[in-house]
Amino acid sequence: MSNIEQTLSIIKPDAVERNLENEIKQIFKKNGFSILKEKKIQIEKSEAEKFYKVHETKPFYDDLCSYLSSGPIVAMVLEKKNAVLANRELMGATNPKDAEEGTIRKKYGISIDKNSIHGSDSVENAKIEINFFFNV
């Protein structure tokens, strides 16, 4: 069994605003990911609230939803062996200050809120998140 997985990645508003989409996509490609689908969209706050529903009890929920809906984002379906874990490792820690050298968040993240990228945290959530943006 090859463990080829799909995961969702979102290039967040702070990175789109700084025109980093192509650089970030190149990092994924260099690391063996295939980008199966992608779209640049701007979502409403109500959509962000649905997307981040798993965090609704957390203190940062409202800010997170406001931020994700504050500008255009690029949603992508990535595929490779063990994609969920590989993407989490490539993204780096949520707080760019704690992220390892060479990770996307270390390189581009501005703050714990504006950390440039989102990635699914499990295979189950990846399915839900991909369906949210791409209705598969």
N, C-alpha and C positions, 0 to 999 in steps of 0.2 A: 504494500500500500504506500502511495507516494506522499500523502498528506498535503496535496495541493489545496490551498485554501484561498478564499477571497476575503478581503477586509475593506472597510470604508476608510478613506482618508479625506479630510477636509482641509484645504488651504484656507486659513481664517482671514478675516478682513484686514488685519494689520499687515499680513504678508502680501495680500492682493494689492493693497494700497501702495506698497513699496515695489510692485512689479516683480515679485519673486517667484511667480508661478512656474516659469520655465526652468529656473534654477532648481527648484524643489522637485519638479518632475524628473529632471535629469538625475538627481540624487537617487530617486526611486529606481530609475532605469539602470543606473550604474550598479545598484545593489540587487539586481536580478528580478525586480518586480515588473510585471506587465501591467499597463494601465488599460483595463478592458473598456471602461466607460468613463467619461468625464463630462461635467457641465458647469458652466459659470452661471451662478444665479444669485439673486438677493432674496432672502426669505423674510417673512413677517415675524414679528416678535412672537405671535401666537404659534407659529410653526416651530420656532426655536424652543418654545416651552414644551411642545409635544416631543421634539427631538431629545431634549435633555430631561425628560420626565423622571428618569432614574435619580436625578439629583434634586428633585423638587423640595426635599426636606432640608437641604443644606443651605447654609447662610449665603453662599455665593450664587445661588440659583438665578436670582433676578438679574444680577449683573452679567452673568454668563449668557443668559438669553438676550439681554439688551445688546451685548457685544456681538454675538453671532449674527444678529439681524441688523447690525450697524452699517454694513457695506457688503459689496459682492464677495462671494466665497466660491471656491472651486471644489465641488464634490467629485471624488474619484473612486472607482472600484479597482482595487489592486489585487493581483493574483501572483502567488508563488508558493513554494513549499513552506509550510508553517507561517503563512503570511501575517497572521494576527500578532504573534510574538515577534517576528522579524521587524514588523512595522513599529511596534512599541519600542523595541531596542533602537531602531533608527531614529525615531522621534526624540527620545531622551526624556528625562524627568519633566514633570509638569512645570516645575519652576526652572526656567532656563539657567539660573544661578547654580542649581544642583545637577544640571544635565552634564553628561560626559562630553569631552572634546570630540568633535566630529559628528555629533548628533545634530539634527535639524533645529531643535530648540536652542541648543548651545549657540549655533551659528546665527540664527535669525530671530529667536524669541526676544521680546522686549521686557516682558514681565510675566508673572504667574498667570495673569489674565490674558495678556496679549502674547501668547506663546506660539503663534504662527500656524499651528497645525493640530488637527484632531485625528485620532485613530481609534478604531473599535478596540474594546478591552477584552473581548472574548469572541469565540466563533459564533455563539448564540446571538450576541449583540451585533456582530457584523452582519448577520442575516437581516435582523430587524432594521439596522441603520441603512443598509444597501436598499432594502425595500422602501424605506422612508423617502429616499431621494430618487430612486430609479424604478419604483413599482414593479419589481420583478416577480 
